[in-house]
Amino acid sequence: MNDTNATSNMLDRAAQRSDAAIQAGVDAAQLALDGLSQSARQLQADAGHLSQRGLDALHESTRDMRLSARRAGERTVAYIHDEPVKSMLVAAAAGAALMLVLGLTGRSRR
């Protein structure tokens, strides 16, 4: 009977060790999941910040382009006002050059 008790005690200790090992594995898995969850939240926050920075840069670039186009328009109007004859000649030459290019392109397709 003593052997039976010893075997039973050994089995009980082995079961306790198995339970402890399983619990340690569960605890480690929980820590890993917590770390992954924290990393996912940080990545989400970083992505939000980066997308906001991208949108801000896009808005700033759009504003700069509009301002640059407005200034170019103002300079063009001022030049036309200051040099009306020269402006007409430049416009006529540009139109003639465009018609020449279109004419040559149309002929090459035939």
N, C-alpha and C positions, 0 to 999 in steps of 0.2 A: 504494500500500500504506500510505502514511503516513495517508491519509484513513481507511482501514479501522482502523488502530490508534487514531486519534483518536476515531473513532466508538465503537470497542470500549471505550476508556477512559471516554468520556462515559457510555456505558451502564452500565459498572461503577460509576461514581460515583453515577449516578442510582439504581441498585439498592441501593447502600450507604445512600444517603440515605433511600430508601424503607424499608429494613430498620430504620434508626435511628428513623424516624418511627413505624413500626409498634411498635417496642420502647417508644418513649416513650408511645404510646397504651396499650399493655399495662401499663406501669408506672403510668400515671395511673389506669387502671381498677382496678388492684390496690390503689392507695392509697384510691380511693373505696370499694371493697368493704371494706377494713380499717376505714375510718371508719364505714361503715354497720354493720358487725359490732359495733364498739365501742358505737355508739349503741343498737343492739338489746340488747346485754347490759346497758347502763345503764338502758334502759327496763324491762327485765325485773326488774332489781334494785329500781328505784323502785316498780314495780307490786307487788312482793312486800312492800315496806315499807308501802306505802299499804294493802294488804289486811290486813296485820297490825295496823296502827293502827285500821282500821275494826272488826276483830274485837275488839280490846281495848276500844274505845269501846262496842261492843255489850254485851260482858260487864259493863263498869262500869255501863252504863245498866240492865241487867237486875238487877244486884245492888242498885242504888239503888232500883229499883221494888219489889223484894221487901222491902227494909228499910222503905220507906215504907208498903207494905201491912201489914207486921207491926206497925208503930207504930200505924197507924190501927185495926187489930184490937184491939190492947192498949188504946187509948183508948176504943174502943167498949165493951169488956168492963168497963173501969173505970167508965164512965158508967152502964152497966146495973147494976153492983154498987152504985154510990152512989145512983142514982135509979131503982129498979125500977118503981115505979108510973108515973112519967113515961115511962119507956122503953116500958112496955106500951101506954100511951095513944098514943104516937108511932107504934109499930108497928101498932096497930089503925087509926089514921087513915091511915097509908100504905097499908095493905091495902085499906081502904074506897075510897081515891082510885084505886088501881089497878083495883079491880073496876068502879068507875064509868067509868073510861076504856075498859076492855075492853068493858063493856056498850054504851057509846055507839058505839064502833068497830064492834061486831057489828051494831048496828041500822043504821048508815049503809051497810053493805055489802048489805043486803037490798033 
